[in-house]
Amino acid sequence: RLPITNMEHQYLVTDTMPQVETLGYELPMIRDCDSQYYLRQEGQGLLLGPWEQDCRLAWQSGNGRAPWSFGQELFEDDWARLEDGLGAIFHRIPALETAGIKRGVNGAISFAPDGRPIIGPMPGVPNFFVACGFLGGIAQGGGIGLAMSQWILEGESELDLHFIDVARFGDWTTREFARERTHEILPIRYELIYPGIERKTGRPLKTTPIYNDLLDLNAVMGQAYGWERPLWYAPEGVEPKDEPSFERPNWWEHVGNEAKAMVAGCGLSEMSSYGKFKISGPDAEAFLNHIGSAKVPTKPNRLALSLMLNDRGGIVGDITIENSGDGTYYCVGATLGVALYQRWMEDHAGDYEVRIENITDQLSALGIAGPKSRDLLNALSGGAFDDFPFMSSKTVEIARVRCQAIRISFSGELGWELHCPMLNQKALFDALMEEGNKHDLNLMGGRAMGMLRIEKGYRSWGAEMTTEVTPHAAGLERFCSTKKDYIGRAVVDAQRSKPPQKRFFTLEVDPAAPPCWGTEPVLKDGALIGYVTSGGMGWRSGKMLAVAWIDGTGVEAGCLLEVQVLKTTYAATAVSDPVYDPNNEILLG
């Protein structure tokens, strides 16, 4: 079952055109994003596909479902849908205005809710592969064919394709969600994509018990894997609404204030959308040691950060592993990687006697971080957070709620994650907010967290951690054991003694530059050496920062580089990670 919606798409083929006949060569394929059409030569005429703003569900009487008898039939031409867009096209190609129409084609086109293809092994259905939802079959066919053949024959693609992997969708993508979202994105197929843009339809879908509380506190929500989660909080008098921009958007300073308030007191983050798995069975420890690069903790209530690698040493994902003390292990990973992680683990379970349970929806998680976080949590737990080492966990009672407290911090500050049953989240949140008034507690959204982690040199799944990047290139060898075997170890060991040809560097960018959002070119002495994968403001260090994937030859800390942002070149300097708290004194305090 896939979130595919069938839509009608009308295009036309012209009669013979003298202007085409006399060219003496074949026109290339043309796609004009401003006037919203595609064009190619067809015989001695043109095939013209204007993009309709009035989108139409195919087989409306069948609720969008194609009948089983359907082959290559077409629908009746619907010329009225093209009228609004033809004026702009005639302005571009005046000869079309007097060209005759040879035939029309009104057929079905399949859309995914995000407008991207859906490909790869279907989660939960062994040996079933998907390749559908294409809007540019000619342009994408060759690459998709290669990727699918590699997936089928070799078990994975050489390229990181998580952004079009079928695993990005799950049971939350209902037919109605897919239809609503498709009706939103189809008319804006050629829109300008701003950084951090959020879609409006099909929401809310997956919410936590404190969803309405956060809205009352002026949260601006984003959607990730169906979950509603706060991006930032609008202060009093500010409309809680994104105004997208390639420069500093309307939320920029407010996100900075959230980060600064956390560093001065403490901050609360909603983390319930993180993927959560329970691994159990007689071979649970051996299984996790096999699929993960770090040695699984043997002592109860201890944690390990582990990378899941493929045979080429590429990073499939990262998980935090907790030894729960009863023979089971609790694993936490990236929100957008939930189904992909589960598929990877199930595909590599082999002969291990192990049970893999996705318990994401059962448990909530709240993060508390900042210099006053321990005082706040002690006040609600009778001092349970005094003797609490980094990378350990405890079962604690906070107010009326029993939680699993995990001492880990993606912001790099003193902090904990509080995991409890989803049904108890509201009571936990209320207790934290009430007591938090005495400890300068502030709410912090995901955008602030995303910038804070850059100052600490932490990598993000999907940006810096992909199957095309090895731990050596990502600077993550410290999470790879030398005392046990695991998938990808041979590659990790072979690379340890060699400088990586490509690697990540954190860059300090000219503060006058607009923010880096990703894909900005990085130059050295005028030559292209890489591109930006993540960027933002280092609110604690006061520096504009970017993470860049670059040719590592001849680049070291202090090296002068350049970053091209919005067609303007700005000075940048390669710096050593982490920019903030390099000795982890605050993190371990």
C-alpha positions as CSV (number, residue, x, y, z in Angstrom):
1,R,0.0,0.0,0.0
2,L,1.6,3.2,-1.2
3,P,0.6,6.9,-0.8
4,I,0.1,7.4,-4.5
5,T,-2.5,9.7,-5.9
6,N,-3.5,9.6,-9.6
7,M,-4.0,12.9,-11.3
8,E,-5.0,14.0,-14.8
9,H,-2.4,15.8,-16.9
10,Q,-3.2,17.4,-20.3
11,Y,-0.6,18.1,-22.9
12,L,-0.8,18.7,-26.7
13,V,1.1,18.1,-29.9
14,T,1.1,20.8,-32.6
15,D,0.8,20.4,-36.4
16,T,3.9,20.8,-38.5
17,M,5.5,24.3,-37.8
18,P,7.6,26.0,-40.5
19,Q,9.9,27.3,-37.8
20,V,10.7,23.8,-36.7
21,E,10.9,22.4,-40.2
22,T,13.7,24.8,-41.3
23,L,15.9,24.4,-38.2
24,G,18.1,21.7,-39.6
25,Y,18.7,20.2,-36.1
26,E,16.5,18.6,-33.4
27,L,15.5,20.9,-30.5
28,P,16.6,19.8,-27.0
29,M,14.2,19.1,-24.3
30,I,13.2,22.4,-22.7
31,R,11.7,23.0,-19.2
32,D,10.8,26.6,-18.3
33,C,10.2,26.9,-14.6
34,D,9.0,30.5,-14.7
35,S,6.3,30.0,-17.4
36,Q,5.7,26.5,-16.1
37,Y,5.8,24.2,-19.1
38,Y,8.0,21.6,-20.8
39,L,8.6,21.3,-24.5
40,R,10.3,19.0,-26.9
41,Q,10.3,18.4,-30.7
42,E,7.7,15.9,-32.0
43,G,8.2,15.3,-35.7
44,Q,8.2,18.7,-37.4
45,G,6.1,20.2,-34.6
46,L,6.3,20.5,-30.8
47,L,5.0,18.6,-27.9
48,L,3.9,21.2,-25.3
49,G,3.0,20.4,-21.7
50,P,1.7,23.4,-19.8
51,W,1.4,22.8,-16.0
52,E,-2.2,23.0,-14.9
53,Q,-3.1,25.0,-11.8
54,D,-6.5,23.4,-11.8
55,C,-5.5,19.9,-10.7
56,R,-8.0,17.1,-11.3
57,L,-8.2,13.7,-9.6
58,A,-8.2,10.9,-12.1
59,W,-11.0,8.4,-12.0
60,Q,-13.1,10.7,-9.7
61,S,-15.9,8.2,-9.7
62,G,-13.6,5.6,-8.4
63,N,-12.2,7.8,-5.7
64,G,-8.9,8.1,-7.6
65,R,-8.3,4.4,-8.1
66,A,-7.5,3.1,-11.5
67,P,-9.7,0.2,-12.5
68,W,-7.9,-3.1,-12.9
69,S,-8.8,-3.2,-16.6
70,F,-6.9,0.1,-17.2
71,G,-4.1,-0.1,-19.7
72,Q,-3.0,2.9,-21.8
73,E,-6.3,4.5,-22.3
74,L,-6.7,8.3,-22.2
75,F,-9.3,10.7,-20.8
76,E,-11.3,13.2,-22.8
77,D,-9.3,16.3,-23.6
78,D,-9.9,19.2,-21.2
79,W,-8.5,22.3,-22.9
80,A,-10.0,24.8,-20.5
81,R,-7.4,23.7,-17.9
82,L,-4.6,25.1,-20.1
83,E,-6.0,28.5,-20.9
84,D,-4.6,30.4,-17.9
85,G,-1.0,29.3,-18.6
86,L,-0.8,29.6,-22.4
87,G,-0.4,33.4,-22.4
88,A,2.9,33.2,-20.6
89,I,4.1,30.4,-23.0
90,F,3.1,32.4,-26.1
91,H,5.2,35.3,-24.8
92,R,8.2,32.9,-24.7
93,I,7.5,31.2,-28.0
94,P,5.3,33.4,-30.2
95,A,5.2,30.9,-33.0
96,L,2.9,28.7,-30.8
97,E,0.2,31.2,-30.9
98,T,-0.7,30.4,-34.5
99,A,0.2,26.7,-34.5
100,G,-2.5,24.2,-35.1
101,I,-3.2,21.4,-32.6
102,K,-2.6,17.9,-34.1
103,R,-3.8,16.0,-31.0
104,G,-4.2,16.3,-27.3
105,V,-3.2,13.8,-24.7
106,N,-5.0,13.7,-21.3
107,G,-3.7,10.9,-19.2
108,A,-3.0,9.8,-15.7
109,I,0.1,10.8,-13.8
110,S,0.9,9.4,-10.4
111,F,2.0,11.7,-7.5
112,A,3.6,11.0,-4.1
113,P,2.7,13.4,-1.3
114,D,6.0,15.2,-1.6
115,G,6.2,15.1,-5.4
116,R,9.3,12.9,-5.4
117,P,9.7,9.3,-6.7
118,I,9.1,6.3,-4.5
119,I,11.7,3.6,-4.9
120,G,13.4,0.8,-3.0
121,P,12.7,-2.3,-0.9
122,M,9.2,-2.1,0.6
123,P,9.5,-2.2,4.5
124,G,7.9,-5.3,6.0
125,V,7.6,-7.1,2.7
126,P,10.7,-9.1,1.9
127,N,11.9,-9.1,-1.7
128,F,9.3,-6.6,-2.9
129,F,10.7,-3.5,-4.6
130,V,8.9,-0.3,-5.6
131,A,9.7,2.2,-8.4
132,C,6.8,4.6,-9.0
133,G,5.6,8.2,-8.7
134,F,7.9,9.6,-11.5
135,L,7.2,13.1,-12.9
136,G,10.3,13.1,-15.1
137,G,10.6,9.5,-16.4
138,I,13.0,10.4,-19.3
139,A,15.2,12.4,-17.1
140,Q,15.2,10.0,-14.1
141,G,14.9,6.6,-15.9
142,G,18.6,5.8,-16.3
143,G,19.6,6.6,-12.8
144,I,16.6,4.9,-11.3
145,G,17.3,1.8,-13.4
146,L,20.8,1.6,-12.1
147,A,19.8,2.2,-8.5
148,M,17.0,-0.5,-8.6
149,S,19.3,-3.1,-10.2
150,Q,21.9,-2.5,-7.5
151,W,19.2,-2.7,-4.7
152,I,17.9,-6.0,-6.1
153,L,21.2,-7.6,-7.0
154,E,23.5,-6.2,-4.3
155,G,21.2,-5.3,-1.5
156,E,21.8,-1.5,-1.7
157,S,22.4,1.4,-4.0
158,E,25.8,3.0,-4.3
159,L,24.1,6.4,-3.9
160,D,22.4,7.7,-0.8
161,L,18.7,7.8,-1.9
162,H,16.9,8.3,1.5
163,F,15.1,11.3,0.1
164,I,13.2,9.1,-2.5
165,D,13.3,5.9,-0.5
166,V,9.9,4.3,0.0
167,A,10.8,4.0,3.7
168,R,10.3,7.8,4.1
169,F,6.6,6.9,4.3
170,G,4.8,4.7,6.8
171,D,1.4,3.6,8.0
172,W,0.6,7.3,8.8
173,T,0.3,8.1,5.1
174,T,-3.4,7.5,4.6
175,R,-5.1,7.8,1.3
176,E,-6.8,11.0,2.3
177,F,-3.5,12.5,3.5
178,A,-1.9,11.7,0.2
179,R,-4.8,13.2,-1.8
180,E,-4.8,16.4,0.3
181,R,-1.0,16.9,0.0
182,T,-1.0,16.1,-3.7
183,H,-3.7,18.7,-4.4
184,E,-1.4,21.2,-2.6
185,I,1.8,20.5,-4.4
186,L,0.7,19.6,-7.9
187,P,-0.2,23.2,-8.9
188,I,3.1,24.5,-7.5
189,R,5.3,21.9,-9.2
190,Y,7.5,24.8,-10.4
191,E,7.5,26.8,-7.3
192,L,10.7,28.4,-5.8
193,I,11.7,26.1,-2.9
194,Y,12.7,28.2,0.2
195,P,14.8,26.7,3.0
196,G,12.7,25.1,5.7
197,I,9.4,25.3,3.8
198,E,6.5,23.5,5.4
199,R,3.4,22.1,3.7
200,K,0.0,22.9,5.1
201,T,-2.4,20.2,4.0
202,G,-2.9,16.8,5.6
203,R,-2.2,18.2,9.1
204,P,-2.3,17.7,11.9
205,L,-1.9,13.9,11.7
206,K,0.4,12.6,14.5
207,T,0.3,14.6,17.6
208,T,1.6,14.2,21.2
209,P,-0.6,14.8,24.3
210,I,1.0,18.3,24.7
211,Y,0.3,19.4,21.1
212,N,-2.4,21.9,22.0
213,D,-0.4,23.2,25.0
214,L,2.5,24.0,22.7
215,L,0.2,25.8,20.2
216,D,-1.2,27.8,23.1
217,L,2.5,28.8,23.9
218,N,2.8,30.1,20.3
219,A,4.7,27.1,18.8
220,V,5.2,27.1,15.1
221,M,4.9,23.5,14.1
222,G,6.6,21.5,11.3
223,Q,5.8,18.0,10.1
224,A,8.3,15.2,10.1
225,Y,7.4,11.6,9.3
226,G,3.8,12.6,10.1
227,W,4.6,14.0,13.5
228,E,3.8,17.6,14.5
229,R,6.8,19.0,16.3
230,P,7.7,22.6,17.3
231,L,10.2,24.5,15.1
232,W,10.3,27.7,17.1
233,Y,8.2,29.7,19.5
234,A,6.8,33.2,18.7
235,P,7.2,35.7,21.6
236,E,4.2,37.7,22.7
237,G,3.1,40.1,20.0
238,V,4.6,38.1,17.2
239,E,2.5,36.1,14.8
240,P,3.4,32.4,15.0
241,K,4.0,31.9,11.3
242,D,6.9,31.2,9.0
243,E,7.8,33.8,6.4
244,P,10.3,31.9,4.2
245,S,13.4,33.7,2.9
246,F,16.9,32.9,1.6
247,E,18.2,35.6,3.8
248,R,17.5,35.7,7.6
249,P,13.8,34.7,7.9
250,N,11.4,36.2,10.3
251,W,12.1,33.5,12.9
252,W,15.9,34.0,12.9
253,E,16.4,36.2,16.0
254,H,13.6,34.3,17.9
255,V,15.4,31.0,17.4
256,G,18.6,32.7,18.6
257,N,16.8,34.0,21.7
258,E,15.6,30.4,22.5
259,A,19.2,29.1,22.3
260,K,20.5,31.9,24.5
261,A,17.8,31.5,27.1
262,M,18.7,27.8,27.3
263,V,22.3,28.5,27.8
264,A,21.5,31.1,30.6
265,G,19.0,28.8,32.4
266,C,17.5,25.7,30.9
267,G,15.4,24.7,27.9
268,L,12.7,22.2,27.2
269,S,12.6,20.4,23.8
270,E,9.8,18.1,22.5
271,M,11.6,15.0,21.2
272,S,8.9,12.4,21.0
273,S,9.2,11.9,17.2
274,Y,12.6,10.3,17.6
275,G,12.6,6.6,16.4
276,K,12.5,4.2,19.4
277,F,13.1,0.4,19.2
278,K,13.1,-2.4,21.7
279,I,15.6,-5.1,20.9
280,S,15.1,-8.4,22.8
281,G,15.8,-12.1,22.6
282,P,18.7,-14.4,23.4
283,D,20.9,-12.9,20.7
284,A,20.0,-9.2,21.2
285,E,23.5,-8.2,22.4
286,A,25.2,-10.2,19.6
287,F,22.8,-8.8,17.0
288,L,23.4,-5.1,18.0
289,N,27.2,-5.8,18.1
290,H,26.9,-7.1,14.5
291,I,24.9,-4.2,13.0
292,G,26.5,-1.4,15.1
293,S,30.0,-0.1,15.1
294,A,30.2,0.5,18.9
295,K,30.5,-2.2,21.5
296,V,27.1,-2.7,23.2
297,P,27.2,-1.7,26.9
298,T,27.4,-4.8,29.1
299,K,26.5,-3.0,32.3
300,P,22.8,-2.1,33.0
301,N,21.8,1.5,32.5
302,R,24.8,2.4,30.4
303,L,24.7,3.9,26.9
304,A,26.6,3.6,23.7
305,L,26.5,5.7,20.5
306,S,26.7,3.3,17.5
307,L,26.8,3.7,13.7
308,M,25.0,1.3,11.4
309,L,27.3,0.9,8.4
310,N,26.9,-0.9,5.1
311,D,29.6,-3.2,3.6
312,R,31.3,-0.2,1.9
313,G,31.5,1.5,5.3
314,G,28.8,4.1,4.5
315,I,26.7,5.3,7.3
316,V,23.2,3.9,7.2
317,G,22.2,5.5,10.5
318,D,23.2,6.2,14.1
319,I,21.5,4.9,17.2
320,T,21.8,5.4,20.9
321,I,21.8,2.0,22.7
322,E,20.7,1.6,26.3
323,N,21.3,-1.6,28.2
324,S,17.9,-1.8,30.0
325,G,19.3,-4.4,32.5
326,D,16.7,-7.1,31.8
327,G,18.2,-8.6,28.7
328,T,16.6,-6.0,26.4
329,Y,18.0,-2.9,24.7
330,Y,16.4,0.4,24.1
331,C,17.6,2.1,20.9
332,V,16.8,5.7,19.8
333,G,17.4,7.1,16.3
334,A,16.5,9.8,13.8
335,T,12.8,10.7,13.2
336,L,13.0,10.5,9.4
337,G,15.0,7.3,9.5
338,V,12.5,5.2,11.5
339,A,11.2,2.9,8.8
340,L,14.6,2.8,7.1
341,Y,16.4,1.8,10.3
342,Q,13.8,-0.9,11.0
343,R,14.1,-2.3,7.5
344,W,17.9,-2.3,7.8
345,M,17.8,-4.2,11.1
346,E,15.3,-6.7,9.9
347,D,17.2,-7.3,6.7
348,H,20.4,-8.1,8.7
349,A,18.8,-10.1,11.5
350,G,19.9,-13.3,9.7
351,D,20.0,-16.3,12.0
352,Y,20.1,-14.2,15.2
353,E,17.3,-15.1,17.6
354,V,16.2,-11.5,18.1
355,R,13.0,-9.5,18.2
356,I,12.9,-5.9,16.8
357,E,10.0,-3.8,18.0
358,N,9.3,-0.3,16.8
359,I,7.8,1.4,19.9
360,T,8.1,5.0,18.7
361,D,4.4,5.7,19.2
362,Q,4.3,4.3,22.6
363,L,6.8,6.5,24.3
364,S,7.2,10.3,24.5
365,A,10.5,12.1,25.1
366,L,11.2,15.6,26.5
367,G,14.7,17.1,26.6
368,I,15.9,19.3,29.5
369,A,19.2,21.0,29.0
370,G,21.2,24.0,30.3
371,P,23.1,24.9,33.4
372,K,20.1,24.9,35.6
373,S,18.6,21.6,34.3
374,R,20.0,19.5,37.1
375,D,18.5,21.9,39.7
376,L,15.1,21.7,38.0
377,L,15.1,17.9,37.8
378,N,16.4,17.4,41.3
379,A,13.6,19.6,42.6
380,L,11.0,17.3,41.1
381,S,12.8,14.0,41.8
382,G,14.2,14.3,45.3
383,G,17.8,14.7,44.2
384,A,17.9,11.8,41.8
385,F,20.1,13.7,39.3
386,D,23.1,14.4,41.5
387,D,24.9,11.2,41.0
388,F,24.2,10.7,37.3
389,P,27.2,10.2,35.0
390,F,27.2,11.1,31.3
391,M,26.1,8.3,29.0
392,S,24.1,6.6,31.7
393,S,20.4,6.2,32.5
394,K,18.1,5.8,35.5
395,T,14.5,5.1,36.2
396,V,13.3,8.1,38.1
397,E,10.0,9.5,39.3
398,I,9.5,13.2,38.3
399,A,6.5,14.6,40.1
400,R,3.9,11.8,39.5
401,V,5.5,10.3,36.4
402,R,8.0,7.4,36.2
403,C,10.5,8.2,33.5
404,Q,13.6,6.7,32.0
405,A,16.1,9.5,32.2
406,I,19.0,9.3,29.8
407,R,22.0,11.6,30.2
408,I,22.8,12.7,26.7
409,S,22.6,16.1,25.0
410,F,22.4,17.0,21.3
411,S,22.8,20.6,22.2
412,G,26.1,20.0,23.9
413,E,24.9,21.5,27.2
414,L,24.4,19.7,30.5
415,G,21.2,17.8,29.9
416,W,18.9,14.8,29.9
417,E,16.2,13.1,27.8
418,L,13.1,12.0,29.8
419,H,11.3,9.1,28.2
420,C,7.9,8.1,29.5
421,P,4.7,6.5,28.3
422,M,2.9,8.7,25.8
423,L,-0.1,8.8,28.1
424,N,2.0,10.4,30.9
425,Q,3.6,13.1,28.8
426,K,1.0,15.8,29.7
427,A,1.5,15.3,33.4
428,L,5.3,15.4,33.1
429,F,5.2,18.5,30.9
430,D,2.9,20.3,33.4
431,A,5.1,19.5,36.3
432,L,8.2,20.7,34.5
433,M,6.6,23.9,33.3
434,E,5.3,24.7,36.8
435,E,8.6,24.1,38.6
436,G,10.5,25.5,35.7
437,N,9.4,29.0,36.5
438,K,11.9,28.9,39.4
439,H,14.7,27.8,37.2
440,D,14.5,30.0,34.1
441,L,13.0,27.3,32.0
442,N,12.3,28.2,28.4
443,L,10.8,26.3,25.4
444,M,13.2,25.5,22.5
445,G,12.2,24.3,19.1
446,G,14.0,22.1,16.6
447,R,15.6,24.9,14.6
448,A,17.5,26.1,17.6
449,M,18.7,22.6,18.3
450,G,19.8,22.2,14.7
451,M,22.1,25.2,15.1
452,L,23.4,24.4,18.5
453,R,24.6,21.0,17.4
454,I,26.8,22.6,14.6
455,E,28.8,24.4,17.3
456,K,29.5,21.1,18.9
457,G,30.6,19.4,15.6
458,Y,27.7,16.9,15.9
459,R,26.7,15.3,12.6
460,S,23.1,15.0,11.4
461,W,21.5,12.0,9.7
462,G,20.6,12.8,6.1
463,A,22.9,15.8,5.9
464,E,26.4,14.6,7.1
465,M,25.6,11.0,7.8
466,T,24.7,9.2,4.6
467,T,25.6,5.9,2.9
468,E,28.1,7.8,0.8
469,V,30.1,8.9,3.8
470,T,32.3,6.7,6.0
471,P,33.0,7.3,9.7
472,H,36.6,8.3,8.8
473,A,35.4,11.1,6.5
474,A,32.8,12.2,9.0
475,G,35.2,12.4,11.9
476,L,33.3,9.7,13.7
477,E,35.9,6.9,14.1
478,R,35.7,7.2,17.8
479,F,32.4,5.4,17.6
480,C,33.9,2.5,15.8
481,S,35.2,-0.4,17.9
482,T,38.6,-2.1,17.3
483,K,37.7,-5.0,19.6
484,K,34.7,-6.6,17.8
485,D,33.5,-7.4,14.3
486,Y,30.6,-5.6,12.7
487,I,29.3,-4.8,9.3
488,G,31.7,-2.4,7.5
489,R,34.6,-2.8,9.9
490,A,37.1,-3.8,7.2
491,V,36.6,-0.4,5.5
492,V,36.8,1.5,8.7
493,D,40.1,-0.2,9.7
494,A,41.6,0.3,6.3
495,Q,40.9,4.0,6.4
496,R,42.1,4.8,9.9
497,S,45.8,5.4,8.9
498,K,45.0,7.3,5.8
499,P,43.9,11.0,5.5
500,P,40.5,11.0,3.9
501,Q,40.3,12.3,0.3
502,K,37.0,14.1,1.3
503,R,35.9,15.1,4.7
504,F,33.7,17.5,6.7
505,F,35.0,20.8,8.0
506,T,33.2,23.4,10.1
507,L,33.6,26.8,8.5
508,E,33.4,30.2,10.2
509,V,31.8,32.4,7.5
510,D,31.8,36.2,7.1
511,P,29.0,37.4,9.5
512,A,27.8,39.7,6.7
513,A,26.9,36.6,4.6
514,P,23.3,35.3,4.4
515,P,22.8,32.0,6.2
516,C,24.1,28.8,4.5
517,W,21.2,26.4,4.1
518,G,23.0,23.6,2.2
519,T,24.5,23.0,-1.3
520,E,26.4,26.4,-1.3
521,P,29.7,26.0,-3.2
522,V,33.0,26.1,-1.2
523,L,36.1,27.4,-3.0
524,K,39.8,27.5,-2.3
525,D,41.9,29.9,-4.3
526,G,38.9,30.3,-6.7
527,A,38.6,26.5,-7.4
528,L,35.5,24.5,-6.3
529,I,36.5,22.0,-3.6
530,G,33.1,21.1,-2.1
531,Y,29.7,22.3,-0.8
532,V,27.8,23.1,2.4
533,T,25.7,20.4,4.0
534,S,24.4,22.3,7.0
535,G,24.6,25.9,8.3
536,G,23.3,28.3,10.8
537,M,24.3,30.8,13.5
538,G,26.5,29.7,16.5
539,W,24.5,31.6,19.0
540,R,26.8,30.8,21.9
541,S,30.1,31.6,20.0
542,G,28.6,34.5,18.1
543,K,29.9,33.0,14.8
544,M,28.1,32.3,11.5
545,L,28.9,28.6,10.8
546,A,28.6,26.1,8.1
547,V,29.5,22.4,7.8
548,A,31.1,21.6,4.4
549,W,31.9,18.4,2.6
550,I,35.2,19.2,0.8
551,D,38.3,17.8,-0.8
552,G,40.5,17.4,2.3
553,T,43.8,17.7,0.5
554,G,45.6,20.7,1.7
555,V,42.8,21.9,4.0
556,E,43.4,22.2,7.8
557,A,42.2,24.4,10.6
558,G,42.9,28.0,9.9
559,C,42.8,27.5,6.1
560,L,41.2,30.5,4.3
561,L,38.4,29.5,2.0
562,E,35.3,31.1,0.4
563,V,31.6,30.2,0.3
564,Q,29.3,31.4,-2.5
565,V,25.9,32.3,-1.1
566,L,23.2,33.7,-3.4
567,K,25.8,34.3,-6.2
568,T,28.0,36.4,-3.9
569,T,31.4,35.1,-2.6
570,Y,32.2,35.5,1.1
571,A,35.3,34.7,3.1
572,A,35.3,31.6,5.3
573,T,37.9,29.9,7.6
574,A,38.2,26.2,8.4
575,V,38.0,25.8,12.2
576,S,38.5,22.9,14.6
577,D,35.5,21.1,16.0
578,P,33.9,21.7,18.3
579,V,33.7,25.5,18.2
580,Y,31.9,25.6,21.6
581,D,33.2,23.9,24.8
582,P,36.0,22.1,23.0
583,N,37.0,20.1,26.1
584,N,33.3,19.1,26.9
585,E,33.6,20.7,30.4
586,I,30.0,22.0,30.2
587,L,28.6,18.8,28.7
588,L,30.2,16.6,31.3
589,G,29.7,19.0,34.2
